[in-house]
């Protein structure tokens, strides 16, 4: 562009570049969240899992939760409200009902952490002698229930699906990583299988020490191992791991463990909160900060 004999085109493009560069730098420097929030469209039960899917994609990274961001997002409160008034019996398939129950459990765990301002661990937390998982405070399908009610009464005996133990996440770092997407009726079988493969191929949950001839497993398998017995009568959860692991040494060790030729030990359980905040960041000097996670502010 020009004015008289002066030419301003160069200044114009310098200004444009000066504006764009900071945006590019900011995009690279920060964890970019999904910007398109879904408008809830309820299924037959009265729940929209697309809302939960958005929240997980926005506030979960590498299995760690941004509790602060989740707390501030109105869609999280909307999803909890849907769970409170839902009707699981309106769903027509077991997969749809299981997906709903798994999503509800994980959402209620996160809400419990937020509601009680838990910064470090859910394990020692208790009110009136009741631990975190026994608190009857979550509204699901018109009932006030505990997390243990959902897991041990509504899921385990109803669906007889041992893989739920790699899908239900108890807010601890030794839990399986919370999946960064909602469970759905159409996908839950593939999702549970994928969770299982990740579990069996992570040394955090399955490892072998050839020097001591010891197979180390997640303590979850010690607590709930019998849930695999019916599906795997010859080896239980060991046979399940053998089927999934890609490590030949571990596969051989698991087979020997089935024949009592390898000793099975269980890892100590790390109950530290699965938060995106640094472990122990809120405990220094006995003080607590005002945030739960990365400090994300969601509108």
PAZAPA-4460 file (N, C-alpha, C; in steps of 0.05 Angstrom, whole numbers, plus 32768, in hexadecimal, padded with zeros to 4 digits):
% residues 299
    n_x    n_y    n_z   ca_x   ca_y   ca_z    c_x    c_y    c_z   seq   type   mol
   8011   7FE9   8000   8000   8000   8000   8012   8018   8000     1      X     A
   8008   802F   7FF6   8019   8046   7FF4   8009   805F   7FFC     2      X     A
   8018   8073   8003   800C   808D   8009   801F   80A2   7FFD     3      X     A
   8016   80AE   7FE7   8029   80BF   7FD8   803F   80AF   7FCD     4      X     A
   8058   80B7   7FD4   806F   80A8   7FCB   807A   8094   7FE0     5      X     A
   806B   8092   7FF7   8074   8080   800C   8067   8064   8009     6      X     A
   8076   804F   800F   806C   8034   800C   806B   8027   8028     7      X     A
   8053   801D   8030   8050   8011   804A   804C   7FF3   804B     8      X     A
   804D   7FE6   8034   8049   7FC9   8033   805B   7FB9   8045     9      X     A
   8074   7FC1   8046   8087   7FB2   8058   807F   7FB4   8075    10      X     A
   8077   7FCC   807D   806E   7FCF   8099   8056   7FBF   809F    11      X     A
   8044   7FBC   808C   802B   7FAD   8090   8032   7F8F   8095    12      X     A
   8044   7F84   8085   804B   7F67   8089   805B   7F63   80A2    13      X     A
   806C   7F76   80A9   807B   7F74   80C2   8067   7F73   80D9    14      X     A
   8052   7F83   80D8   803E   7F84   80ED   8030   7F69   80EF    15      X     A
   8029   7F5E   80D7   801A   7F45   80D7   802B   7F2E   80E3    16      X     A
   8045   7F2D   80DA   8057   7F18   80E5   805B   7F1C   8103    17      X     A
   805D   7F35   810C   8061   7F3A   8128   8049   7F31   8139    18      X     A
   8032   7F31   812C   8019   7F28   813A   8017   7F0A   813B    19      X     A
   801F   7EFD   8125   801C   7EE0   8122   8030   7ED1   8133    20      X     A
   8049   7EDA   8134   805E   7ECB   8141   8058   7EC5   815F    21      X     A
   804E   7ED9   816E   8048   7ED3   818A   8032   7EBE   818D    22      X     A
   801F   7EBE   817A   8009   7EAA   817B   8015   7E8E   8176    23      X     A
   8027   7E8C   8163   8033   7E72   815E   8043   7E68   8176    24      X     A
   8053   7E7A   8182   8063   7E73   8199   8051   7E6A   81B0    25      X     A
   803B   7E79   81B4   8028   7E72   81CA   801B   7E57   81C5    26      X     A
   8015   7E51   81AC   8009   7E37   81A5   801C   7E20   81AB    27      X     A
   8036   7E24   81A5   8049   7E0F   81AA   804F   7E0C   81C8    28      X     A
   804E   7E23   81D6   8056   7E22   81F2   8042   7E17   8205    29      X     A
   8029   7E18   81FE   8014   7E10   8211   8005   7DF7   8206    30      X     A
   7FFA   7DE8   8219   7FEA   7DD1   8212   7FCF   7DDB   8207    31      X     A
   7FCB   7DD8   81ED   7FB3   7DE3   81E1   7F9B   7DD0   81E6    32      X     A
   7F87   7DDB   81F2   7F6F   7DCC   81F8   7F5B   7DCC   81E1    33      X     A
   7F49   7DB8   81E0   7F34   7DBA   81CD   7F24   7DD3   81D1    34      X     A
   7F1D   7DE1   81BC   7F0F   7DFA   81BF   7EF1   7DF8   81B8    35      X     A
   7EE9   7DE3   81AC   7ECD   7DE0   81A4   7EBF   7DCF   81B9    36      X     A
   7EAF   7DDC   81CA   7EA1   7DCD   81DF   7E87   7DC2   81D3    37      X     A
   7E80   7DA9   81D9   7E68   7D9D   81CE   7E4F   7DA8   81DA    38      X     A
   7E3A   7DA9   81CB   7E20   7DAE   81D6   7E14   7D93   81DD    39      X     A
   7E0C   7D8F   81F7   7E03   7D75   8200   7DEC   7D6A   81EF    40      X     A
   7DEF   7D52   81E6   7DD9   7D43   81D8   7DD6   7D29   81E7    41      X     A
   7DC0   7D26   81F6   7DBD   7D10   8208   7DB6   7CF6   81FA    42      X     A
   7DC1   7CDF   8205   7DB9   7CC5   81FA   7DA0   7CBC   8209    43      X     A
   7D99   7CA2   8205   7D80   7C98   8211   7D81   7C99   822F    44      X     A
   7D98   7C98   823B   7D9B   7C98   8258   7D9A   7CB5   8264    45      X     A
   7D9C   7CC9   8252   7D9D   7CE4   825C   7DB8   7CEF   825F    46      X     A
   7DCD   7CE2   8253   7DE8   7CEB   8256   7DF5   7CEF   823B    47      X     A
   7E06   7D03   8239   7E15   7D07   8220   7E33   7D03   8226    48      X     A
   7E3D   7CEC   821C   7E59   7CE6   8221   7E6C   7CF7   8211    49      X     A
   7E62   7D05   81FD   7E73   7D18   81EE   7E7D   7D2E   8200    50      X     A
   7E6D   7D36   8214   7E75   7D4A   8227   7E8D   7D3F   8238    51      X     A
   7E8A   7D26   8241   7EA0   7D1A   8251   7EB8   7D16   8240    52      X     A
   7EB4   7D0F   8227   7ECA   7D0B   8214   7EDA   7D26   8211    53      X     A
   7ECB   7D3B   820D   7ED8   7D56   820B   7EE8   7D5C   8224    54      X     A
   7EDC   7D58   823B   7EEA   7D5E   8254   7F04   7D4E   8258    55      X     A
   7F03   7D34   8251   7F1A   7D24   8253   7F30   7D2D   8240    56      X     A
   7F28   7D33   8228   7F3C   7D3D   8215   7F48   7D58   821D    57      X     A
   7F38   7D68   822B   7F41   7D82   8233   7F52   7D82   824C    58      X     A
   7F4D   7D70   825F   7F59   7D71   8279   7F68   7D58   8282    59      X     A
   7F6D   7D46   8270   7F7D   7D2E   8276   7F94   7D2D   8262    60      X     A
   7FAC   7D29   826C   7FC4   7D27   825B   7FD6   7D12   8267    61      X     A
   7FDD   7CFE   8257   7FEF   7CE8   8260   7FE4   7CDB   827A    62      X     A
   7FCA   7CD8   827C   7FBE   7CCB   8292   7FBC   7CDC   82AB    63      X     A
   7FC4   7CF5   82AA   7FC3   7D07   82C1   7FAD   7D1C   82BC    64      X     A
   7FA0   7D24   82D2   7F88   7D35   82D1   7F8E   7D52   82D9    65      X     A
   7F84   7D64   82CA   7F85   7D80   82D2   7F6B   7D85   82E2    66      X     A
   7F6C   7D80   82FC   7F54   7D83   830D   7F4B   7DA0   830E    67      X     A
   7F5D   7DB2   830D   7F56   7DCE   830F   7F45   7DD6   82F7    68      X     A
   7F4F   7DCE   82DF   7F40   7DD5   82C7   7F25   7DC7   82C6    69      X     A
   7F24   7DAE   82CE   7F0B   7D9F   82CE   7EF7   7DAD   82E0    70      X     A
   7F00   7DB5   82F8   7EEF   7DC2   830B   7EE1   7DDB   8300    71      X     A
   7EF0   7DEA   82F0   7EE7   7E04   82E6   7ED6   7E03   82CD    72      X     A
   7ED4   7DEB   82C1   7EC5   7DE8   82A8   7EA8   7DE1   82AE    73      X     A
   7E96   7DF2   82A6   7E79   7DEE   82AC   7E6F   7DD4   82A0    74      X     A
   7E7C   7DCA   828B   7E72   7DB1   827F   7E77   7D99   8292    75      X     A
   7E8A   7D9B   82A4   7E8E   7D86   82B7   7E76   7D85   82CA    76      X     A
   7E6D   7D9B   82D3   7E55   7D9C   82E4   7E3C   7D92   82D5    77      X     A
   7E3B   7D99   82BB   7E25   7D90   82AB   7E25   7D71   82A8    78      X     A
   7E3C   7D66   82A4   7E3E   7D49   82A2   7E37   7D3B   82BC    79      X     A
   7E3F   7D46   82D2   7E37   7D3A   82EC   7E19   7D3B   82F0    80      X     A
   7E0D   7D51   82E7   7DF0   7D54   82E9   7DE2   7D3F   82D9    81      X     A
   7DEC   7D3A   82C1   7DE1   7D25   82AF   7DE3   7D09   82BD    82      X     A
   7DFA   7D03   82C9   7DFE   7CEA   82D6   7DEA   7CE7   82ED    83      X     A
   7DE5   7CFD   82FB   7DD3   7CFC   8312   7DB7   7CF4   830B    84      X     A
   7DAE   7CFC   82F4   7D92   7CF8   82EC   7D8F   7CE3   82D6    85      X     A
   7DA5   7CD5   82CF   7DA4   7CC2   82B8   7D93   7CA9   82BF    86      X     A
   7D8C   7C9B   82A9   7D7D   7C82   82AC   7D8C   7C6C   829D    87      X     A
   7D9F   7C5E   82AA   7DAE   7C49   829C   7D9C   7C33   8290    88      X     A
   7D85   7C2E   829C   7D74   7C19   8292   7D68   7C1F   8276    89      X     A
   7D6A   7C39   826E   7D60   7C40   8254   7D73   7C38   823E    90      X     A
   7D8B   7C31   8245   7D9F   7C28   8231   7D99   7C0B   822B    91      X     A
   7D9D   7C03   8212   7D94   7BE9   8208   7DAA   7BD4   8206    92      X     A
   7DC4   7BDC   820A   7DD9   7BC8   8207   7DEB   7BC8   8220    93      X     A
   7DF7   7BB2   8227   7E0A   7BB1   823E   7E21   7BC4   823A    94      X     A
   7E2B   7BC6   8221   7E42   7BD7   821C   7E3B   7BF5   8222    95      X     A
   7E23   7BFD   821B   7E1A   7C18   8220   7E19   7C1D   823E    96      X     A
   7E0E   7C0A   824D   7E0C   7C0D   826A   7E27   7C0C   8278    97      X     A
   7E39   7BFB   826E   7E54   7BFA   8279   7E64   7C14   8274    98      X     A
   7E61   7C1F   825C   7E6F   7C38   8255   7E65   7C4E   8268    99      X     A
   7E4B   7C50   826C   7E40   7C64   827E   7E4B   7C61   829A   100      X     A
   7E4B   7C49   82A4   7E54   7C44   82C0   7E72   7C4B   82C3   101      X     A
   7E83   7C43   82AF   7E9F   7C4A   82B1   7EA4   7C68   82B0   102      X     A
   7E96   7C75   829E   7E99   7C92   829C   7E90   7C9F   82B6   103      X     A
   7E7A   7C96   82C1   7E6F   7CA1   82DA   7E83   7C9E   82F1   104      X     A
   7E8F   7C86   82F4   7EA2   7C81   8309   7EB9   7C95   8307   105      X     A
   7EC5   7C97   82F0   7EDC   7CA8   82ED   7ED5   7CC6   82F1   106      X     A
   7EBE   7CCE   82E8   7EB6   7CEA   82ED   7EB1   7CEF   830A   107      X     A
   7EA6   7CDC   8318   7EA0   7CE0   8335   7EBA   7CE0   8345   108      X     A
   7ECE   7CD0   833D   7EE8   7CD1   834A   7EF4   7CED   8348   109      X     A
   7EF4   7CF8   8330   7EFF   7D13   832B   7EEF   7D27   833C   110      X     A
   7ED5   7D25   833C   7EC5   7D38   834B   7ECA   7D35   8369   111      X     A
   7ECF   7D1D   8373   7ED5   7D1A   838F   7EEF   7D27   8396   112      X     A
   7F03   7D25   8385   7F1D   7D33   838A   7F19   7D51   838B   113      X     A
   7F09   7D5B   8378   7F04   7D78   8377   7EF3   7D81   838F   114      X     A
   7EDE   7D73   8395   7ECB   7D7B   83AA   7ED9   7D7C   83C5   115      X     A
   7EEA   7D69   83CA   7EF7   7D67   83E5   7F13   7D75   83E5   116      X     A
   7F19   7D82   83CF   7F33   7D91   83CE   7F4A   7D7F   83D6   117      X     A
   7F4B   7D67   83C9   7F61   7D54   83CE   7F79   7D5B   83BB   118      X     A
   7F90   7D60   83C7   7FA7   7D69   83B8   7FBC   7D54   83B4   119      X     A
   7FBD   7D41   83C6   7FD4   7D2F   83C5   7FCC   7D11   83C2   120      X     A
   7FB8   7D08   83D0   7FB0   7CEB   83CE   7F94   7CE7   83D8   121      X     A
   7F86   7CD5   83CB   7F6B   7CCE   83D5   7F6C   7CB8   83EA   122      X     A
   7F83   7CAB   83ED   7F85   7C93   83FE   7F80   7C99   841C   123      X     A
   7F8C   7CAE   8428   7F86   7CB1   8445   7F6D   7CC2   844A   124      X     A
   7F61   7CCC   8434   7F4A   7CDE   8438   7F32   7CCF   8443   125      X     A
   7F25   7CDA   8457   7F0D   7CCD   8463   7EFC   7CE3   8470   126      X     A
   7EE2   7CDD   8471   7ECF   7CEE   8480   7EBE   7CDC   8491   127      X     A
   7EBE   7CE2   84AB   7EAE   7CD2   84BE   7EB5   7CB4   84BC   128      X     A
   7ECE   7CAE   84B8   7ED7   7C92   84B7   7ED3   7C85   849D   129      X     A
   7EC8   7C93   8489   7EC4   7C87   846E   7EDA   7C91   845C   130      X     A
   7EE6   7C7E   844D   7EFA   7C86   843A   7EEF   7C92   8421   131      X     A
   7F00   7C9C   8410   7EF8   7CAA   83F8   7EE5   7C99   83E7   132      X     A
   7EEA   7C7F   83E5   7EDA   7C6F   83D3   7EC0   7C65   83DF   133      X     A
   7EBD   7C69   83F9   7EA4   7C61   8407   7E91   7C78   840E   134      X     A
   7E99   7C90   8406   7E88   7CA8   840C   7E6F   7CA7   83FA   135      X     A
   7E58   7CA6   8406   7E3F   7CA5   83F6   7E38   7CC2   83F0   136      X     A
   7E42   7CCB   83D9   7E3E   7CE8   83D2   7E3B   7CED   83B4   137      X     A
   7E3B   7CD9   83A4   7E39   7CDD   8387   7E1D   7CD6   837E   138      X     A
   7E11   7CE8   836F   7DF5   7CE4   8365   7DF6   7CD7   8349   139      X     A
   7DEC   7CBF   8348   7DED   7CB0   832F   7DD2   7CA3   832B   140      X     A
   7DC5   7CA9   8315   7DAB   7C9E   830E   7D96   7CA2   8325   141      X     A
   7D98   7CB9   8331   7D84   7CC0   8346   7D8B   7CB4   8361   142      X     A
   7DA1   7CA6   8364   7DA9   7C9B   837D   7DC3   7CA8   8387   143      X     A
   7DC6   7CA9   83A1   7DDF   7CB3   83AD   7DF0   7C9A   83B4   144      X     A
   7E07   7C98   83A7   7E17   7C80   83A9   7E34   7C87   83AE   145      X     A
   7E43   7C72   83B6   7E60   7C75   83B9   7E6E   7C6A   83A0   146      X     A
   7E88   7C70   839E   7E97   7C65   8388   7E99   7C46   838A   147      X     A
   7E9B   7C3C   83A2   7E9B   7C1F   83A6   7E80   7C13   839E   148      X     A
   7E6A   7C21   83A3   7E50   7C17   839A   7E50   7C13   837B   149      X     A
   7E5B   7C27   836D   7E5B   7C25   8350   7E6D   7C0E   8347   150      X     A
   7E85   7C0D   8351   7E97   7BF8   8348   7E8F   7BDC   8350   151      X     A
   7E89   7BD8   836A   7E85   7BBD   8374   7E68   7BB3   8373   152      X     A
   7E55   7BC5   8370   7E39   7BBC   836E   7E2D   7BC0   8353   153      X     A
   7E35   7BD6   8345   7E28   7BDC   832B   7E38   7BD4   8313   154      X     A
   7E52   7BCE   8317   7E63   7BC7   82FF   7E6D   7BAB   8301   155      X     A
   7E7D   7BA4   8315   7E8A   7B8A   8316   7E77   7B72   8315   156      X     A
   7E62   7B71   8326   7E51   7B59   8325   7E3E   7B59   830D   157      X     A
   7E39   7B70   8302   7E25   7B73   82EC   7E32   7B6B   82D1   158      X     A
   7E4A   7B75   82CC   7E56   7B72   82B1   7E6A   7B5C   82AF   159      X     A
   7E75   7B53   82C6   7E88   7B3D   82C6   7E9F   7B42   82B2   160      X     A
   7EAA   7B5B   82B3   7EBE   7B64   82A0   7ED7   7B6D   82AF   161      X     A
   7EEB   7B5B   82B1   7F03   7B62   82C1   7F12   7B7A   82B6   162      X     A
   7F0F   7B80   829D   7F1E   7B97   8292   7F15   7BB2   829C   163      X     A
   7F00   7BB2   82AB   7EF7   7BCC   82B7   7F0C   7BD6   82CA   164      X     A
   7F1E   7BC4   82D4   7F32   7BCD   82E7   7F48   7BDD   82DA   165      X     A
   7F4A   7BDD   82C0   7F5C   7BEF   82B3   7F4E   7C07   82A7   166      X     A
   7F34   7C0A   82AC   7F24   7C20   82A3   7F1B   7C33   82B9   167      X     A
   7F16   7C27   82D1   7F0E   7C37   82E8   7F27   7C43   82F5   168      X     A
   7F27   7C5D   82F9   7F3F   7C6A   8302   7F3A   7C78   831D   169      X     A
   7F4A   7C70   8331   7F45   7C78   834C   7F54   7C92   8355   170      X     A
   7F5F   7CA1   8342   7F6C   7CBB   8347   7F88   7CB7   8353   171      X     A
   7F93   7C9F   8351   7FAE   7C9A   835B   7FC1   7C95   8344   172      X     A
   7FDB   7C9A   8348   7FEE   7C97   8332   7FF3   7C7A   832C   173      X     A
   7FED   7C67   833E   7FF1   7C4B   8338   7FD8   7C3F   832B   174      X     A
   7FC3   7C4F   8328   7FAC   7C46   8319   7FB3   7C45   82FB   175      X     A
   7FA5   7C35   82EB   7FA8   7C38   82CF   7FA3   7C55   82C6   176      X     A
   7FB0   7C5E   82B2   7FAC   7C7A   82A9   7F8F   7C7F   82A0   177      X     A
   7F84   7C95   82A8   7F69   7C9B   829F   7F69   7CA0   8281   178      X     A
   7F57   7C94   8273   7F56   7C97   8256   7F4E   7CB3   824E   179      X     A
   7F5A   7CBE   823A   7F54   7CD9   8231   7F3D   7CDB   821F   180      X     A
   7F29   7CCA   8222   7F11   7CCA   8213   7EFB   7CBC   8222   181      X     A
   7EE2   7CC1   821C   7ECC   7CB4   8229   7EC8   7C98   821F   182      X     A
   7EBF   7C86   8230   7EB7   7C6C   8227   7E9B   7C6E   821A   183      X     A
   7E98   7C60   8204   7E7E   7C61   81F6   7E75   7C45   81F0   184      X     A
   7E5B   7C42   81EB   7E4F   7C28   81E5   7E5C   7C1B   81CD   185      X     A
   7E62   7C2B   81B8   7E6D   7C20   81A0   7E8A   7C18   81A2   186      X     A
   7E98   7C24   81B4   7EB5   7C21   81B5   7EC0   7C13   81CE   187      X     A
   7EB0   7C0F   81E2   7EBB   7C07   81FC   7ECA   7BEC   81FB   188      X     A
   7EC2   7BDA   81EB   7ED2   7BC1   81EA   7EEE   7BC5   81DF   189      X     A
   7EF1   7BD6   81CA   7F0B   7BDC   81C0   7F1B   7BED   81D4   190      X     A
   7F0C   7BFF   81E2   7F1A   7C11   81F5   7F24   7C01   820D   191      X     A
   7F15   7BEE   8217   7F1E   7BDD   822D   7F35   7BCC   8224   192      X     A
   7F35   7BC2   820C   7F4B   7BB2   8202   7F64   7BC3   81FF   193      X     A
   7F61   7BDB   81F6   7F78   7BED   81F3   7F83   7BF4   820F   194      X     A
   7F72   7BFA   8222   7F7B   7BFF   823D   7F8A   7BE7   8248   195      X     A
   7F80   7BCF   8242   7F8D   7BB7   824B   7FA9   7BB4   8240   196      X     A
   7FAC   7BB8   8226   7FC6   7BB6   8218   7FDA   7BCA   8224   197      X     A
   7FD0   7BE3   8228   7FE2   7BF7   8234   7FEB   7BEF   8250   198      X     A
   7FD9   7BE4   8260   7FDF   7BDB   827B   7FF3   7BC4   827B   199      X     A
   7FEF   7BB0   826A   8000   7B99   826A   801C   7B9F   825E   200      X     A
   801E   7BB5   8250   8038   7BBC   8243   8045   7BD4   8250   201      X     A
   803D   7BDA   8268   804A   7BF0   8277   8058   7BE4   828F   202      X     A
   8072   7BEA   8292   8081   7BE0   82A9   8078   7BEC   82C3   203      X     A
   8067   7BFF   82C2   805B   7C0A   82DA   8048   7BF6   82E7   204      X     A
   803D   7BE4   82D6   8029   7BD0   82E0   8033   7BB3   82DD   205      X     A
   8045   7BAE   82CA   804E   7B93   82C5   806C   7B94   82C0   206      X     A
   807C   7B86   82D0   8099   7B86   82CB   80A5   7B6C   82D6   207      X     A
   80BC   7B66   82CC   80CA   7B4D   82D4   80E7   7B52   82DA   208      X     A
   80F0   7B47   82F1   810C   7B49   82F9   8119   7B2E   82F6   209      X     A
   8128   7B2A   82E0   8134   7B0F   82DC   8149   7B08   82F1   210      X     A
   8155   7B1B   82FE   8169   7B15   8312   815D   7B08   832B   211      X     A
   8145   7B11   8332   8138   7B06   834A   8122   7AF2   8342   212      X     A
   811D   7AF0   8328   8108   7ADE   831E   80ED   7AE6   832A   213      X     A
   80E7   7B00   832A   80CF   7B0A   8335   80BF   7B1A   8320   214      X     A
   80A5   7B14   831E   8093   7B23   830D   8084   7B37   831E   215      X     A
   8086   7B51   8317   8079   7B66   8326   8060   7B6F   8317   216      X     A
   804A   7B71   8326   8030   7B78   831A   8023   7B8E   832A   217      X     A
   8011   7B9C   831D   8000   7BB0   832B   7FF1   7BA3   8342   218      X     A
   7FEF   7BB1   8358   7FE0   7BA7   836F   7FC2   7BA4   8369   219      X     A
   7FB9   7BB1   8354   7F9D   7BAE   834B   7F97   7B90   8346   220      X     A
   7FAA   7B82   833B   7FA6   7B66   8334   7FA6   7B55   834D   221      X     A
   7FB3   7B5E   8362   7FB1   7B50   837C   7F96   7B54   8389   222      X     A
   7F8B   7B6C   8386   7F72   7B73   8393   7F5A   7B66   8384   223      X     A
   7F5B   7B66   8369   7F44   7B5E   835A   7F4A   7B47   8347   224      X     A
   7F5F   7B38   834C   7F67   7B23   833A   7F52   7B0E   8334   225      X     A
   7F40   7B09   8348   7F2C   7AF4   8344   7F18   7AFB   832E   226      X     A
   7F16   7B15   8327   7F04   7B1D   8311   7F0C   7B11   82F6   227      X     A
   7F25   7B09   82F3   7F2E   7AFD   82DA   7F2A   7ADE   82DA   228      X     A
   7F23   7AD3   82F0   7F23   7AB5   82F2   7F10   7AA8   82DE   229      X     A
   7EF8   7AB3   82DB   7EE4   7AA6   82CA   7EEC   7AA8   82AD   230      X     A
   7EF6   7ABF   82A5   7EFE   7AC2   8288   7F18   7AB4   8282   231      X     A
   7F2A   7AB2   8296   7F44   7AA5   8292   7F47   7A90   82A7   232      X     A
   7F3A   7A78   82A4   7F3B   7A64   82B9   7F57   7A58   82BD   233      X     A
   7F67   7A59   82A8   7F82   7A4E   82AA   7F97   7A65   82AB   234      X     A
   7F98   7A72   82C2   7FAD   7A86   82C5   7FA2   7AA1   82CE   235      X     A
   7F88   7AA5   82CE   7F7C   7ABE   82D7   7F89   7AD6   82CB   236      X     A
   7F8F   7AEA   82DB   7F9A   7B03   82D0   7FB6   7AFF   82C4   237      X     A
   7FC4   7AEA   82CC   7FDE   7AE5   82C0   7FDB   7ADD   82A2   238      X     A
   7FC6   7ACD   829D   7FC1   7AC5   8282   7FB8   7ADD   8271   239      X     A
   7FAA   7AEF   827D   7FA1   7B08   8270   7FBA   7B18   8268   240      X     A
   7FCC   7B1C   827A   7FE5   7B2B   8274   7FF5   7B1D   825F   241      X     A
   7FF7   7B03   8260   8006   7AF4   824C   7FFB   7AF9   8230   242      X     A
   7FE1   7AFB   822F   7FD3   7AFF   8215   7FD8   7B1A   820A   243      X     A
   7FDE   7B2E   821B   7FE0   7B4A   8213   7FFC   7B55   8210   244      X     A
   800F   7B4A   8220   802A   7B56   8220   8039   7B52   8205   245      X     A
   8048   7B66   81FE   8059   7B64   81E6   8076   7B5D   81EC   246      X     A
   807C   7B5B   8206   8097   7B55   820F   809A   7B37   8213   247      X     A
   80AC   7B2B   8203   80AF   7B0E   8204   80BA   7B05   821F   248      X     A
   80CB   7B14   822B   80D6   7B0C   8245   80C0   7B0C   825A   249      X     A
   80AF   7B21   825A   8099   7B21   826D   8085   7B0B   8267   250      X     A
   8080   7B07   824D   806D   7AF1   8246   8077   7AD6   8251   251      X     A
   8090   7AD1   824E   809C   7AB8   8258   809A   7AB7   8277   252      X     A
   80A0   7ACE   8283   809E   7ACF   82A1   8082   7ACA   82AB   253      X     A
   806F   7AD5   829D   8053   7AD2   82A5   804B   7AB5   82A2   254      X     A
   8053   7AA8   828D   804C   7A8C   8289   8059   7A7B   82A0   255      X     A
   8071   7A82   82A7   807E   7A73   82BE   8070   7A79   82D8   256      X     A
   8066   7A92   82DB   8058   7A99   82F3   803E   7A89   82F6   257      X     A
   8031   7A83   82DF   8019   7A73   82DF   801F   7A57   82E9   258      X     A
   8038   7A4E   82E4   8040   7A33   82EC   8050   7A34   8306   259      X     A
   804F   7A4B   8315   805C   7A4E   832E   807B   7A4C   832C   260      X     A
   8086   7A53   8315   80A3   7A53   8311   80AF   7A6F   8314   261      X     A
   809E   7A82   8316   80A7   7A9E   831A   8096   7AAA   8331   262      X     A
   80A4   7AB8   8343   8096   7AC4   8359   8088   7ADE   8351   263      X     A
   806E   7AE1   8359   805F   7AF9   8353   805F   7B0C   836B   264      X     A
   8068   7B25   8366   8067   7B3A   837A   8055   7B50   8370   265      X     A
   804C   7B62   8382   803B   7B78   837A   8048   7B92   8382   266      X     A
   8048   7BA5   836F   8053   7BBF   8374   8045   7BCD   838B   267      X     A
   8054   7BDD   839A   8047   7BEF   83AD   8035   7C02   839E   268      X     A
   801F   7C09   83AA   800B   7C1A   839C   8011   7C37   83A2   269      X     A
   8015   7C47   838D   801A   7C64   8390   7FFF   7C72   8390   270      X     A
   7FF6   7C7C   83A7   7FDD   7C89   83A9   7FDE   7CA7   83A4   271      X     A
   7FF6   7CB1   839C   7FF8   7CCE   8395   7FE4   7CD5   8380   272      X     A
   7FD8   7CED   8382   7FC3   7CF5   8370   7FCD   7CF6   8353   273      X     A
   7FBC   7CED   8341   7FC3   7CED   8324   7FBD   7D08   8318   274      X     A
   7FCA   7D1C   8324   7FC5   7D38   831C   7FDC   7D41   830A   275      X     A
   7FD5   7D55   82F9   7FEA   7D61   82E8   7FFC   7D73   82F8   276      X     A
   7FF4   7D7A   8311   8005   7D89   8323   801C   7D77   832B   277      X     A
   8033   7D84   8332   804A   7D74   833A   8044   7D66   8354   278      X     A
   804B   7D4C   8357   8046   7D3D   8370   8052   7D4C   8388   279      X     A
   8042   7D4F   839D   804B   7D5C   83B5   804C   7D7A   83B3   280      X     A
   8043   7D86   839D   8045   7DA3   8399   8034   7DB2   83AD   281      X     A
   8020   7DA5   83B8   800D   7DB3   83CA   8013   7DAC   83E7   282      X     A
   8028   7D9C   83EC   802C   7D93   8407   8042   7DA2   8416   283      X     A
   8051   7DB2   8408   8068   7DBF   8415   805F   7DD0   842C   284      X     A
   806A   7DCC   8443   8063   7DDC   845A   8047   7DD8   8464   285      X     A
   803A   7DC3   845A   801E   7DBD   8462   800A   7DD0   8455   286      X     A
   8013   7DDF   8441   8002   7DF3   8434   7FF6   7DE7   841B   287      X     A
   7FDF   7DF1   8413   7FD2   7DE8   83FB   7FCF   7E00   83E8   288      X     A
   7FD4   7DFC   83CE   7FCF   7E12   83BC   7FB2   7E12   83B4   289      X     A
   7FAB   7E25   83A3   7F8F   7E28   839B   7F87   7E17   8383   290      X     A
   7F9A   7E09   8377   7F93   7DF9   835F   7F98   7DDC   8362   291      X     A
   7F8B   7DCC   8351   7F8E   7DAF   8352   7FA1   7DA5   833C   292      X     A
   7FA2   7DB3   8326   7FB0   7DA8   830F   7FC3   7DBC   8303   293      X     A
   7FC1   7DC0   82E9   7FD3   7DD1   82DB   7FCC   7DEF   82DE   294      X     A
   7FB6   7DF5   82E9   7FAD   7E10   82EC   7F9D   7E1A   82D5   295      X     A
   7F94   7E08   82C3   7F84   7E10   82AD   7F6B   7E1F   82B6   296      X     A
   7F65   7E34   82A8   7F4B   7E42   82AE   7F39   7E3E   8296   297      X     A
   7F24   7E2F   829A   7F11   7E29   8285   7EF8   7E3B   8288   298      X     A
   7EEE   7E45   8272   7ED6   7E55   8273   7EBD   7E45   826F   299      X     A
***
